[in-house]
Amino acid sequence: MLRFFKSKNLLIIVLFPVIAVLFAINLSNETITGFSSENQTLVYKYFTGIFNGKYYFLAYRILISLFLTLNSIFFSQIILNIKLFKTISYLHGFIFLFVLGISIKFTDVLPVLISMTFFLIALNILFNTLRKKTALFEVFNIGFFVSISSFFFLKAICFFPIIFIGLMILRTQNIREWVSSVAGLSVPYFISISVFYFINSDFNIIFDLFKLFTFKEDVPEINIILLISFAYIFFLAFISTLNIVIKYRSAETYVQDYLRLFFMFFILSALIYFLIPGFQSSAVVFSLIAFSVPLSRLFYNPGRKILKEIFFDLFLAAIIITQFDLSIINFLNI
């Protein structure tokens, strides 16, 4: 299977929506109903309000499939553009799609996926500033898209520091660019709060945002089978990270910069998860952007083909297991 997903044939892109649809179809109506939209942003409520009614479940699955596909293909294109791998391959996009597919059963992932689309646009612009002498307008756009990202998933704004980290890693220090990024982040909020005040003559939206930001998600229940699957995926990520550390100095300078940025992204995600109240599964979904990179490099790099084929097949098996309804296990334990 690894050889198949590493194919350079453009037709393999067709598999992105196919796999995304399979993930979405596997969601039960009860699972979708269990996701509360009360603790979501106003923009997201208006967006999903269009589909409320008879065809809500169908629309929800279609949107999940759409944004799973968009984010996976976009992530794949970003990795290709920054030349993190020496040859063309869509394997990293599929890895990202597989790990994203795990998350859709443990949290209301739709607002996170919509938010992630805009966040990936911001990251793409950030990566493209690597060789530019001046990038004030680009950095403003980065802040702007992170801000739009938070309109669908408010806590996406906590990942804004990765922009500063990226500017420190990829560019020489320029205080004007830092100010420009903050301005880009602030402008959409300034406009939206001003419009809200003009219509309602109060600033209740600020208190609503604060209340939403401090809302704490429930910790999803994970049985022993799922725990083993997750442990195996984390084991693969760990050994692939060690492999990156060992070969880090032999990589090209720009590749080192990108790898450092992705590593700092993962560290930031971990800090947000443990230090900021309210983050549980949703923060993990954002961390998958960085989590997918070492996994991709593990399976992408040549050598030990049989061993990697076995590892990859077990990885796919772990992904499939997470999608099963394992309630029968509880029955067998009675």
Secondary structure, 3 states (H helix, E strand, C coil): CHHHHCCCCHHHHHHHHHHHHHHHHCCCHHHHHHCCCCCCCHHHHHHHHCCCCCCHHHHHHHHHHHHHHHHHHHHHHHHHHCCCCCCCCCHHHHHHHHHHHHHCCCCCHHHHHHHHHHHHHHHHHHHCCCCCCCCHHHHHHHHHHHHHHHHHCHHHHHHCHHHHHHHHHHCCCCHHHHHHHHHHHHHHHHHHHHHHHHHHCCCHHHHHHHHHHHCCCCCCCCCHHHHHHHHHHHHHHHHHHHHHHHHHHHCCHHHHHHHHHHHHHHHHHHHHHHHCCCCCHHHHHHHHHHHHHHHHHHHHCCCCHHHHHHHHHHHHHHHHHHHCCCHHHHHHCC
